[in-house]
């Protein structure tokens, strides 16, 4: 049952909830899980927040981030697992996936398209611009009043997943919710600089390498970049420095579909898709076992980097064959 009230009731009954987001946490995942965790602590609950992967340096300013436990889940008598911004158990990471089948009740809160979320209690609303919007609604149901720390986390969740309100998932409801957050006294200029205006030098070094692989299809509507493990290692970069690279091929005038191929190991490649106006990249990602949103999706494919590139680009180019306008939404 897709019911936010049912999720709220399950959380109300829990005393020792275990909260987590997805692997390779981004702004929406972290902002949402931290806002929920801080809110539940205000209700007197013994909250444990865990992340399978390290927190990117970019988000170390978030209130409450110092309470996140990275890696192994500490032993404890948890009475509810709350998966935030993740409706696919495999994306919880190995440290948390085991909890899904050990008898612990699970609540899933997400905005990624998934017809069969894995929780005992589920609320997945694809129309939400960010999971942070859903967490705001949930905190309202739980009668947790907004404060500055909650607002900073929720604002980060929303502003990152809407591309600073530039993406088409931005709605009137998004702006209405954001207005409530701004009323809490958020330092918007400082947050904008921290999230969008500053990058470590290594991120620019990685961008330099990635741009060296930039290619555009003959039709001019597909652009892609690829990054090998050796290239990432050569500049001293890590997972946290990959985020945002796909925005560069997407910026090219005339390009409708942007793709970034990132080598995870010798036999696995992570593929990220973004589109501007017409192509439903969620459908494209699903062909390779992935998923996400209409304009932003991804998947992980087994195979060597060049093999995966050939496979995916062949499928992508079929979308535009014989159609100069690429109408595929």
Rosetta silent file (secondary structure, phi, psi, omega in degrees, C-alpha in Angstrom):
SEQUENCE: XXXXXXXXXXXXXXXXXXXXXXXXXXXXXXXXXXXXXXXXXXXXXXXXXXXXXXXXXXXXXXXXXXXXXXXXXXXXXXXXXXXXXXXXXXXXXXXXXXXXXXXXXXXXXXXXXXXXXXXXXXXXXXXXXXXXXXXXXXXXXXXXXXXXXXXXXXXXXXXXXXXXXXXXXXXXXXXXXXXXXXXXXXXXXXXXXXXXXXXXXXXXXXXXXXXXXXXXXXXXXXXXXXXXXXXXXXXXXXXXXXXXXXXXXXXXXXXXXXXXXXXXXXXXXXXXXXXXXXXXXXXXXXXXXXXXXXXXXXXXXXXXXXXXXXXXXXXXXXXXXXXXXXXXX
SCORE:     score description
SCORE:     0.000 S_00000001
   1 L     0.000  130.347 -178.681    0.000    0.000    0.000 S_00000001
   2 E   -93.632   88.123 -168.635    1.391    3.409   -1.028 S_00000001
   3 L  -140.982  112.639 -179.532    0.353    5.373    2.027 S_00000001
   4 H   -68.359  -32.913  177.851    2.323    8.110    3.792 S_00000001
   5 H   -63.384  -38.996  178.308    0.005    7.985    6.807 S_00000001
   6 H   -64.451  -39.304  176.519    0.796    4.274    7.242 S_00000001
   7 H   -63.417  -43.283  179.885    4.515    5.106    7.138 S_00000001
   8 H   -61.811  -42.041  179.929    3.969    7.864    9.709 S_00000001
   9 H   -65.280  -39.887  177.981    2.090    5.507   12.035 S_00000001
  10 H   -63.209  -40.018  179.459    4.844    2.887   11.788 S_00000001
  11 H   -69.496  -37.273  177.629    7.446    5.515   12.657 S_00000001
  12 H   -58.626  -39.201 -176.770    5.359    6.791   15.570 S_00000001
  13 H   -75.659  -24.354 -176.904    5.341    3.299   17.102 S_00000001
  14 L   -73.889  142.291  175.967    9.087    2.774   16.664 S_00000001
  15 L  -106.636  -31.964 -176.192   11.404    3.634   19.540 S_00000001
  16 L  -128.660   68.221 -178.057   14.778    2.705   18.004 S_00000001
  17 E   -74.256  145.723  174.583   14.569    3.316   14.245 S_00000001
  18 E  -107.736  118.890 -175.765   17.506    2.650   11.933 S_00000001
  19 E  -109.347  143.582  177.499   17.665    5.214    9.099 S_00000001
  20 E  -155.618  158.448  171.500   19.610    4.997    5.872 S_00000001
  21 L  -112.670 -158.431 -178.041   19.791    6.347    2.338 S_00000001
  22 L   -92.481  169.554  176.866   21.237    4.835   -0.815 S_00000001
  23 L   -62.412  157.818 -177.901   24.834    4.009   -1.726 S_00000001
  24 L    48.087   64.512 -171.683   26.985    6.894   -2.994 S_00000001
  25 L   -60.801  139.996  176.468   24.797    9.413   -1.125 S_00000001
  26 L  -113.550 -171.641 -175.469   23.792   12.646   -2.844 S_00000001
  27 H   -64.516  -39.411 -179.829   22.194   15.839   -1.558 S_00000001
  28 H   -68.428  -45.821  179.914   18.623   14.569   -1.613 S_00000001
  29 H   -60.235  -50.918 -177.157   19.467   11.295    0.098 S_00000001
  30 H   -68.467  -47.795 -179.341   21.591   12.899    2.826 S_00000001
  31 H   -59.877  -39.704 -178.954   19.424   15.959    3.362 S_00000001
  32 H   -69.123  -47.351 -176.485   16.296   13.837    3.608 S_00000001
  33 H   -68.894  -35.058  178.281   17.652   11.202    5.963 S_00000001
  34 H   -69.911  -40.641  178.285   19.276   13.818    8.230 S_00000001
  35 H   -62.424  -43.318  178.955   16.111   15.913    8.385 S_00000001
  36 H   -65.213  -42.954 -179.713   14.077   12.841    9.312 S_00000001
  37 H   -62.351  -45.195  178.576   16.666   11.729   11.861 S_00000001
  38 H   -64.349  -39.209  179.251   16.833   15.135   13.551 S_00000001
  39 H   -64.464  -41.812 -179.405   13.041   15.351   13.551 S_00000001
  40 H   -69.573  -30.886  175.721   12.620   11.936   15.159 S_00000001
  41 H   -66.556  -33.369  175.987   15.174   12.820   17.834 S_00000001
  42 H   -64.156  -24.280  177.207   13.013   15.820   18.694 S_00000001
  43 L   -87.964    3.051  176.234   10.257   13.272   19.348 S_00000001
  44 L    87.886   14.437 -178.485   12.510   11.451   21.799 S_00000001
  45 L   -87.148  148.803  177.801   13.384    8.474   19.588 S_00000001
  46 L   -86.736   91.639 -171.950   16.731    6.669   19.726 S_00000001
  47 L   -94.485  133.821  171.256   17.755    7.209   16.108 S_00000001
  48 E  -118.639  126.112  179.208   20.699    5.533   14.382 S_00000001
  49 E  -112.964  128.068 -176.306   21.670    6.836   10.928 S_00000001
  50 E  -127.910  143.018  172.796   23.933    4.689    8.749 S_00000001
  51 E  -127.587  129.141  178.814   25.496    5.166    5.320 S_00000001
  52 L   -64.939  -32.794 -178.324   27.122    2.294    3.435 S_00000001
  53 L  -113.388  157.432  179.667   29.450    4.750    1.668 S_00000001
  54 L   -59.712  153.783  177.253   31.425    7.730    2.990 S_00000001
  55 L   -79.211  124.341  177.439   29.792   11.156    3.113 S_00000001
  56 L   -57.377  142.109  179.269   31.080   13.391    0.288 S_00000001
  57 H   -53.289  -33.552 -178.358   33.089   16.359    1.560 S_00000001
  58 H   -52.962  -32.319 -173.001   30.603   18.609   -0.239 S_00000001
  59 H  -106.787   17.333 -179.929   27.920   17.782    2.327 S_00000001
  60 L   -70.349  -11.032  178.809   29.935   17.959    5.544 S_00000001
  61 L   -81.438  -12.533 -174.435   28.187   21.253    6.381 S_00000001
  62 L   -64.818  132.979  177.716   24.794   19.564    6.837 S_00000001
  63 L   -60.362  130.115  178.917   23.460   19.715   10.403 S_00000001
  64 L    89.625   -4.690 -175.470   23.667   16.321   12.075 S_00000001
  65 H   -63.673  -26.323 -179.491   26.039   14.804    9.503 S_00000001
  66 H   -68.775  -12.722  179.591   28.553   14.054   12.251 S_00000001
  67 H   -90.023   -6.682 -178.137   26.099   11.512   13.700 S_00000001
  68 L   -74.235  129.472  177.550   26.056    9.365   10.546 S_00000001
  69 E   -94.624  122.248 -176.636   27.794    6.017   11.013 S_00000001
  70 E   -97.461  130.171  176.262   29.637    4.962    7.848 S_00000001
  71 L    98.720 -126.431 -173.760   30.014    1.293    6.962 S_00000001
  72 L   -65.559  136.702  177.816   29.047   -1.494    9.318 S_00000001
  73 L   -74.866  125.737  179.130   25.741   -1.157   11.146 S_00000001
  74 L   -65.704  150.345  177.618   26.351   -1.134   14.918 S_00000001
  75 L   -64.935  141.781 -178.619   24.666   -3.837   16.949 S_00000001
  76 L  -177.772  161.847  179.855   21.404   -2.722   18.438 S_00000001
  77 L   -94.656   72.055 -179.234   17.786   -3.645   19.113 S_00000001
  78 L   -74.919  147.526  179.137   16.274   -1.742   16.213 S_00000001
  79 L  -119.527    2.479  175.272   12.533   -1.908   15.729 S_00000001
  80 E  -164.584  132.123  171.691   12.191   -0.285   12.280 S_00000001
  81 E  -100.588  124.329  178.559   14.422    0.221    9.238 S_00000001
  82 E  -111.502  111.978  178.491   13.554    3.394    7.302 S_00000001
  83 E   -94.452  117.335 -174.155   15.003    3.476    3.769 S_00000001
  84 E  -109.189  129.542  179.608   15.032    7.053    2.488 S_00000001
  85 L    64.212   30.051 -177.543   15.375    7.957   -1.208 S_00000001
  86 L  -156.307  112.664  178.520   15.791    4.262   -2.004 S_00000001
  87 L  -113.600   11.969  177.134   13.073    1.798   -3.027 S_00000001
  88 L  -121.793  117.986 -173.264   15.430   -0.903   -4.352 S_00000001
  89 H   -58.915  -31.141 -179.087   17.152   -2.988   -1.626 S_00000001
  90 H   -62.464  -24.427 -178.019   20.323   -3.478   -3.673 S_00000001
  91 H   -85.740    0.922  174.867   20.968    0.269   -3.481 S_00000001
  92 H   -75.653  -25.834 -174.856   21.141    0.195    0.310 S_00000001
  93 L    95.467  157.708 -174.212   24.592   -1.345    0.153 S_00000001
  94 H   -61.646  -29.863 -177.995   25.843   -4.602    1.615 S_00000001
  95 H   -67.330  -23.917 -173.673   25.928   -3.203    5.161 S_00000001
  96 H  -116.753  -23.391 -175.753   22.173   -2.633    5.132 S_00000001
  97 H   -59.073  -33.591 -179.074   20.703   -4.983    2.544 S_00000001
  98 H   -62.484  -26.288 -177.984   20.865   -7.888    5.004 S_00000001
  99 H   -71.000  -18.942 -176.130   18.427   -6.093    7.299 S_00000001
 100 H   -66.440  -32.854 -174.297   15.686   -6.275    4.673 S_00000001
 101 H  -112.471   18.346 -177.863   15.176  -10.007    5.120 S_00000001
 102 L  -103.363   15.219  176.394   15.947  -10.516    8.811 S_00000001
 103 L    95.245   -8.283  178.955   12.446   -9.859   10.115 S_00000001
 104 L   -75.439  128.130  176.966   12.928   -6.157   10.900 S_00000001
 105 L   -58.401  143.452 -176.319    9.953   -4.090    9.673 S_00000001
 106 E  -125.206  132.740  172.482   10.921   -1.808    6.795 S_00000001
 107 E  -114.821  132.295 -177.657    9.477    1.550    5.759 S_00000001
 108 E  -114.987  128.892  177.626   10.375    2.923    2.324 S_00000001
 109 E  -128.901  119.837 -172.508   10.160    6.627    1.435 S_00000001
 110 E  -160.251  166.023  172.852   11.183    7.607   -2.092 S_00000001
 111 L  -126.931   11.024  175.868   10.372    9.502   -5.272 S_00000001
 112 L   -86.276  140.695 -176.786   12.101    7.169   -7.744 S_00000001
 113 L   -63.048  121.186  176.653    9.839    5.196  -10.053 S_00000001
 114 L  -160.547  117.654 -176.776    9.378    1.658   -8.730 S_00000001
 115 L   -74.493  -19.631 -175.811    6.195   -0.372   -8.995 S_00000001
 116 L  -135.331   71.664  175.108    7.217   -2.790   -6.241 S_00000001
 117 L   -62.771  156.729 -167.005    9.073   -1.159   -3.343 S_00000001
 118 L   -94.224   -0.143 -174.079   10.363   -3.650   -0.799 S_00000001
 119 L   -80.266  162.094  169.148    9.022   -2.223    2.459 S_00000001
 120 L   -73.346  -29.732  175.594    6.270   -3.400    4.767 S_00000001
 121 E  -127.407  126.890 -173.850    5.205    0.257    4.682 S_00000001
 122 E  -132.311  142.221  166.465    5.827    2.195    1.471 S_00000001
 123 E  -143.550  107.010  178.787    5.370    5.666    0.134 S_00000001
 124 E  -121.826  116.055 -179.262    6.801    6.316   -3.318 S_00000001
 125 L  -124.231  100.263 -175.750    5.631    9.488   -5.062 S_00000001
 126 L   -64.830  -23.209 -178.123    7.273    9.979   -8.435 S_00000001
 127 L   -73.388  -16.993  179.288    5.680   13.407   -8.817 S_00000001
 128 L   -68.459  135.556  179.519    7.754   14.780   -5.926 S_00000001
 129 L   -66.213  -29.458 -179.323   10.709   16.834   -7.108 S_00000001
 130 L  -154.249  155.540  174.317   12.838   15.358   -4.332 S_00000001
 131 H   -61.949  -26.971  176.693   12.437   12.926   -1.475 S_00000001
 132 H   -56.379  -33.502  176.493   12.988   15.993    0.703 S_00000001
 133 H   -63.599  -42.054 -179.377    9.501   17.178   -0.261 S_00000001
 134 H   -67.089  -40.065  178.787    8.027   13.919    1.032 S_00000001
 135 H   -62.106  -37.775  175.137   10.035   14.149    4.254 S_00000001
 136 H   -58.099  -46.647  179.007    8.564   17.629    4.813 S_00000001
 137 H   -63.100  -39.703 -179.955    5.071   16.176    4.499 S_00000001
 138 H   -65.208  -43.441  178.520    5.990   13.305    6.812 S_00000001
 139 H   -63.082  -34.331  175.106    7.362   15.653    9.468 S_00000001
 140 H   -63.254  -43.777  179.076    4.107   17.605    9.257 S_00000001
 141 H   -62.961  -34.982 -179.977    2.153   14.390    9.862 S_00000001
 142 L   -82.546   -0.826  179.459    4.420   13.622   12.820 S_00000001
 143 L    59.289   41.949  174.147    3.798   17.176   14.110 S_00000001
 144 L   -96.923  115.808 -179.171    7.494   18.042   14.129 S_00000001
 145 L   -71.319  144.222  177.716    7.898   21.820   13.799 S_00000001
 146 L   -68.345  143.729  169.770   10.493   23.099   11.356 S_00000001
 147 L  -135.305  179.904 -173.522   13.677   24.645   12.722 S_00000001
 148 H   -62.752  -43.129 -178.882   16.812   25.972   11.038 S_00000001
 149 H   -63.096  -44.746  177.078   18.719   22.663   11.090 S_00000001
 150 H   -61.254  -43.332 -176.413   15.797   20.768    9.578 S_00000001
 151 H   -64.059  -39.717  179.327   15.291   23.510    6.998 S_00000001
 152 H   -63.137  -43.982  178.737   18.931   23.479    5.858 S_00000001
 153 H   -64.582  -44.623 -178.297   18.815   19.721    5.298 S_00000001
 154 H   -68.237  -38.995  177.853   15.477   19.832    3.494 S_00000001
 155 H   -62.744  -42.978  178.141   16.515   22.792    1.354 S_00000001
 156 H   -60.768  -42.547  178.735   19.693   20.944    0.339 S_00000001
 157 H   -58.769  -46.982 -175.031   17.638   17.891   -0.604 S_00000001
 158 H   -74.793  -44.070 -174.567   15.282   19.913   -2.788 S_00000001
 159 H   -68.179  -31.758  179.657   17.753   22.353   -4.338 S_00000001
 160 H   -75.500  -40.888 -177.426   20.140   19.581   -5.440 S_00000001
 161 H   -78.821  -11.799  174.292   17.515   17.323   -6.994 S_00000001
 162 L  -102.684    4.575 -177.257   15.925   20.222   -8.869 S_00000001
 163 L    59.275   45.606 -176.328   19.261   21.551  -10.113 S_00000001
 164 L    59.640   43.140  175.468   18.691   24.763   -8.171 S_00000001
 165 L    68.003   24.049  179.819   15.084   24.806   -9.424 S_00000001
 166 L   -96.140  -20.964 -174.671   16.131   24.553  -13.097 S_00000001
 167 L   -83.225  160.220 -175.126   14.795   21.065  -13.865 S_00000001
 168 L   -72.627   -8.150  174.986   11.292   20.340  -15.078 S_00000001
 169 L   -75.424   -9.134  177.907   10.476   18.428  -11.880 S_00000001
 170 L   -71.110  127.203 -177.020   10.229   21.830  -10.155 S_00000001
 171 L  -126.417  175.814  174.959    6.587   22.637   -9.440 S_00000001
 172 H   -61.175  -36.797  177.762    4.491   25.265   -7.677 S_00000001
 173 H   -63.584  -37.561  178.115    4.397   22.880   -4.692 S_00000001
 174 H   -59.549  -47.186 -179.281    8.197   22.781   -4.720 S_00000001
 175 H   -67.941  -34.799  178.714    8.397   26.548   -4.445 S_00000001
 176 H   -65.155  -42.957  178.274    5.673   26.640   -1.783 S_00000001
 177 H   -65.720  -41.598  179.916    7.590   24.156    0.362 S_00000001
 178 H   -62.788  -35.726  177.552   10.834   26.025   -0.228 S_00000001
 179 H   -60.073  -39.752  177.171    9.186   29.259    0.913 S_00000001
 180 H   -62.338  -39.442 -179.441    8.428   27.599    4.250 S_00000001
 181 H   -68.836  -41.131  179.005   12.076   26.590    4.561 S_00000001
 182 H   -62.053  -32.787 -179.911   13.317   30.081    3.694 S_00000001
 183 L   -65.409  -15.663  178.079   11.089   31.482    6.431 S_00000001
 184 L   -82.031   -4.183  177.053   13.237   29.546    8.928 S_00000001
 185 L    95.075   26.485  179.861   16.165   31.824    8.126 S_00000001
 186 L   -58.910  133.996  174.546   18.211   29.685    5.736 S_00000001
 187 L   -80.934   83.195 -170.318   21.461   31.410    4.611 S_00000001
 188 H   -59.669  -45.608 -177.769   20.673   30.901    0.920 S_00000001
 189 H   -61.478  -44.387 -179.914   23.741   32.614   -0.526 S_00000001
 190 H   -64.573  -43.668  179.993   26.148   30.656    1.673 S_00000001
 191 H   -64.068  -39.487  179.453   24.428   27.354    0.934 S_00000001
 192 H   -61.813  -41.082  177.109   24.430   28.063   -2.804 S_00000001
 193 H   -65.534  -43.497 -178.336   28.169   28.641   -2.711 S_00000001
 194 H   -64.688  -37.863 -175.278   28.794   25.513   -0.646 S_00000001
 195 H   -86.589  -43.626 -171.473   26.671   23.298   -2.895 S_00000001
 196 H  -115.176  -21.063 -170.450   27.168   24.768   -6.364 S_00000001
 197 H  -100.491   -6.240 -178.275   29.873   27.422   -6.228 S_00000001
 198 L  -131.055  138.918  175.843   32.852   25.602   -4.720 S_00000001
 199 L  -141.293  145.607  173.888   34.702   22.452   -5.761 S_00000001
 200 L   -67.874  154.107 -177.977   37.955   20.877   -4.607 S_00000001
 201 H   -54.930  -36.789 -176.898   40.817   21.116   -7.107 S_00000001
 202 H   -62.922  -29.791  178.051   40.710   17.354   -7.684 S_00000001
 203 H   -65.769  -38.642  178.414   37.176   17.671   -9.080 S_00000001
 204 H   -71.847  -33.518  175.605   38.416   20.063  -11.747 S_00000001
 205 H   -64.250  -40.474  178.875   41.341   17.769  -12.514 S_00000001
 206 H   -67.965  -39.252  176.488   38.877   14.934  -13.024 S_00000001
 207 H   -60.041  -41.387  178.489   36.689   17.153  -15.213 S_00000001
 208 H   -58.455  -43.761  178.887   39.746   17.929  -17.331 S_00000001
 209 H   -66.220  -45.282 -177.336   40.329   14.207  -17.865 S_00000001
 210 H   -63.788  -41.046 -179.814   36.669   13.486  -18.534 S_00000001
 211 H   -64.167  -23.969  176.272   36.317   16.295  -21.087 S_00000001
 212 L   -67.928  -15.184  179.234   39.182   14.719  -22.994 S_00000001
 213 L  -103.414    0.804 -174.644   36.861   11.778  -23.722 S_00000001
 214 L   -59.846  131.920  178.051   33.876   13.903  -24.769 S_00000001
 215 E  -140.516  152.513  179.826   32.194   12.716  -27.973 S_00000001
 216 E  -128.617  138.654 -179.393   29.045   13.665  -29.859 S_00000001
 217 L   -67.612  162.280  179.611   26.987   11.461  -32.171 S_00000001
 218 L   -59.913  -31.998 -179.628   26.630   12.220  -35.892 S_00000001
 219 L   -77.244  -12.138  177.028   23.039   13.321  -35.292 S_00000001
 220 L    79.131    4.976 -175.008   24.269   15.828  -32.715 S_00000001
 221 L  -106.941   -4.345  178.462   21.691   14.761  -30.129 S_00000001
 222 E  -125.443  130.826  175.389   23.775   12.381  -28.000 S_00000001
 223 E  -131.408  143.848 -177.477   26.933   13.329  -26.088 S_00000001
 224 E  -147.634  157.352  172.828   28.957   11.113  -23.780 S_00000001
 225 E  -134.281  155.462  177.951   32.085   10.897  -21.666 S_00000001
 226 E  -135.473  144.464 -177.177   33.833    7.869  -20.172 S_00000001
 227 E  -133.637  122.179  177.761   36.099    7.543  -17.150 S_00000001
 228 L   -88.904  163.836  176.879   38.285    4.549  -16.374 S_00000001
 229 H   -60.368  -38.504 -178.710   39.498    3.527  -12.933 S_00000001
 230 H   -64.616  -39.109  178.366   43.035    4.412  -13.980 S_00000001
 231 H   -65.968  -41.456  178.202   41.970    7.928  -14.993 S_00000001
 232 H   -62.831  -43.541 -179.603   40.194    8.471  -11.688 S_00000001
 233 H   -65.879  -34.369 -174.927   43.230    7.198   -9.796 S_00000001
 234 H   -63.373  -26.320  179.878   45.623    9.359  -11.836 S_00000001
 235 L  -106.836    3.765  178.878   44.174   12.580  -10.416 S_00000001
 236 L    73.546   28.001 -177.887   43.542   11.225   -6.906 S_00000001
 237 L   -90.298  166.774  177.669   39.754   11.407   -7.259 S_00000001
 238 L  -138.119 -171.532 -177.947   37.068    9.296   -5.594 S_00000001
 239 H   -54.586  -41.247 -173.765   33.359    8.575   -5.816 S_00000001
 240 H   -66.158  -17.550 -177.404   32.403   11.954   -4.396 S_00000001
 241 H   -92.006   -4.096 -179.444   34.145   13.777   -7.242 S_00000001
 242 L   -79.261  -34.216 -174.125   32.121   12.063   -9.998 S_00000001
 243 L   -56.096  132.165  176.730   28.850   13.806   -9.135 S_00000001
 244 L    96.270  -13.799 -179.212   27.970   16.580  -11.544 S_00000001
 245 L   -61.146  -35.399 -175.639   30.190   15.494  -14.444 S_00000001
 246 H   -66.394  -17.262  179.040   27.184   14.526  -16.540 S_00000001
 247 H   -66.024  -22.311 -176.016   25.996   18.131  -16.564 S_00000001
 248 H   -74.773  -50.369  174.325   28.780   19.028  -18.998 S_00000001
 249 H   -64.504  -28.974  179.099   27.791   16.890  -22.018 S_00000001
 250 H   -66.627  -26.521 -177.223   24.177   17.802  -21.217 S_00000001
 251 L   -73.732  -16.763 -174.054   25.002   21.508  -21.644 S_00000001
 252 L   -64.240  130.059  179.822   25.951   21.161  -25.307 S_00000001
 253 L   -61.916  131.050 -179.991   23.525   22.985  -27.568 S_00000001
 254 L    93.071  -15.793  179.059   21.468   20.541  -29.603 S_00000001
 255 L   -80.693  128.727  176.702   22.198   17.576  -27.331 S_00000001
 256 L  -100.407  -35.394 -175.365   19.093   15.848  -25.999 S_00000001
 257 E  -122.766  123.723  177.224   20.704   12.813  -24.323 S_00000001
 258 E  -113.179  141.642 -178.139   23.864   12.900  -22.180 S_00000001
 259 E  -136.845  138.264  170.804   25.657    9.785  -20.939 S_00000001
 260 E  -124.092  127.109  176.535   28.598    9.213  -18.599 S_00000001
 261 E  -103.361  125.310 -179.748   30.296    5.820  -18.405 S_00000001
 262 E  -126.714  118.434 -178.715   32.262    5.175  -15.242 S_00000001
 263 E   -72.228  119.679  177.051   34.347    2.006  -14.824 S_00000001
 264 E   -87.185  -43.859  174.268   33.750    0.461  -11.390 S_00000001
 265 E  -156.358 -168.396 -174.438   36.024   -2.554  -11.925 S_00000001
 266 L   -65.063  -21.476 -175.074   37.156   -4.777  -14.790 S_00000001
 267 L  -125.887   14.400  179.082   33.681   -6.226  -15.286 S_00000001
 268 E  -142.297  137.406  179.258   31.256   -3.489  -14.169 S_00000001
 269 E  -131.670  129.700  174.566   30.432   -0.054  -15.525 S_00000001
 270 E   -89.081  130.053 -177.753   28.094    2.512  -13.994 S_00000001
 271 E  -119.427  126.644  177.869   26.122    4.413  -16.642 S_00000001
 272 E  -111.657  136.161 -179.799   24.367    7.714  -15.952 S_00000001
 273 E  -120.028  141.082  170.357   21.728    9.167  -18.294 S_00000001
 274 E  -139.767  142.893  174.110   20.292   12.679  -18.501 S_00000001
 275 E  -130.384  165.334 -176.308   17.911   14.171  -21.056 S_00000001
 276 L   -99.290  -55.178 -168.333   16.590   17.679  -21.629 S_00000001
 277 L  -129.188  -38.458 -164.695   13.135   17.632  -23.137 S_00000001
 278 L  -121.204  -39.913 -173.132   11.914   14.465  -24.854 S_00000001
 279 L   -76.988  129.961  175.025   13.746   11.218  -24.135 S_00000001
 280 L   -86.687   96.695 -176.407   12.521    9.143  -21.172 S_00000001
 281 H   -74.313  -15.783  173.759   15.859    7.934  -19.824 S_00000001
 282 H   -62.756  -42.215  177.940   14.127    5.865  -17.164 S_00000001
 283 H   -65.232  -38.408  178.429   12.923    3.550  -19.939 S_00000001
 284 H   -64.660  -45.192  179.854   16.418    3.473  -21.419 S_00000001
 285 H   -64.251  -36.544 -179.499   17.995    2.602  -18.062 S_00000001
 286 H   -62.553  -28.294  177.975   15.395   -0.112  -17.443 S_00000001
 287 L   -63.687  -19.773  179.955   16.580   -1.927  -20.571 S_00000001
 288 L  -114.826   19.803  176.280   19.834   -2.503  -18.709 S_00000001
 289 L    84.196   11.485  179.635   18.321   -3.312  -15.310 S_00000001
 290 L  -107.668 -151.492 -179.223   18.428    0.218  -13.924 S_00000001
 291 E   167.090 -170.122  179.838   15.935    3.021  -13.478 S_00000001
 292 E   148.413 -123.075 -177.604   15.269    6.401  -11.949 S_00000001
 293 L  -113.833  170.426  179.583   13.455    9.420  -13.329 S_00000001
 294 L   -60.754  -40.419 -177.479   12.201   10.474  -16.748 S_00000001
 295 L  -105.856   -4.205 -179.235   15.076   12.946  -17.199 S_00000001
 296 E  -149.066  113.104 -178.380   17.695   11.415  -14.875 S_00000001
 297 E  -147.210  176.365  179.214   18.401    7.703  -14.537 S_00000001
 298 E  -164.799  173.064  178.866   21.207    5.188  -14.348 S_00000001
 299 E  -161.115  166.030  172.451   22.245    1.563  -14.275 S_00000001
 300 E  -120.450  126.920 -174.164   25.214   -0.710  -13.657 S_00000001
 301 E  -119.471  135.163  176.163   26.140   -3.084  -16.479 S_00000001
 302 E   -77.203  135.721 -179.541   28.465   -6.075  -16.369 S_00000001
 303 L   140.644  169.204  177.252   31.207   -5.954  -18.965 S_00000001
 304 L   -77.473  157.356 -172.879   34.336   -4.063  -19.916 S_00000001
 305 H   -53.935  -50.676 -176.976   34.175   -0.317  -20.411 S_00000001
 306 H   -66.431  -36.041  178.084   34.457   -0.317  -24.210 S_00000001
 307 H   -65.193  -43.792 -179.364   31.973   -3.183  -24.546 S_00000001
 308 H   -65.637  -41.260  177.725   29.415   -1.416  -22.363 S_00000001
 309 H   -58.221  -46.835 -179.216   29.870    1.840  -24.272 S_00000001
 310 H   -61.590  -43.891 -178.642   29.236    0.077  -27.564 S_00000001
 311 H   -63.591  -49.143 -175.749   26.164   -1.697  -26.209 S_00000001
 312 H   -70.579  -43.008 -178.927   24.571    1.379  -24.644 S_00000001
 313 H   -64.951  -34.159  176.210   25.366    3.779  -27.477 S_00000001
 314 H   -61.611  -44.372  179.451   23.847    1.384  -30.000 S_00000001
 315 H   -67.848  -40.166 -179.161   20.605    1.363  -27.993 S_00000001
 316 H   -65.247  -42.455 -178.250   20.713    5.141  -27.488 S_00000001
 317 H   -66.558  -27.508  176.913   21.251    5.866  -31.167 S_00000001
 318 H   -62.409  -28.346  179.514   18.229    3.733  -32.037 S_00000001
 319 L   -63.131  -28.076 -174.527   16.112    6.294  -30.201 S_00000001
 320 L  -108.188   -2.567 -177.589   17.016    8.925  -32.762 S_00000001
 321 L   -65.121  123.973  178.513   17.208    6.835  -35.912 S_00000001
 322 L    73.402    8.939 -178.410   14.922    8.270  -38.564 S_00000001
 323 L  -135.916   97.853 -175.267   13.633   10.914  -36.144 S_00000001
 324 L   -70.130  -13.739 -178.219   15.427   14.226  -36.354 S_00000001
 325 L  -103.347  -11.034  175.883   13.408   15.591  -33.425 S_00000001
 326 L    59.768   46.908 -178.838   13.895   12.677  -31.017 S_00000001
 327 L   -84.059  103.002 -174.732   10.319   12.571  -29.706 S_00000001
 328 L  -140.772   22.834  179.628   10.457    9.754  -27.180 S_00000001
 329 L   -88.473    0.000    0.000    8.839   10.888  -23.951 S_00000001
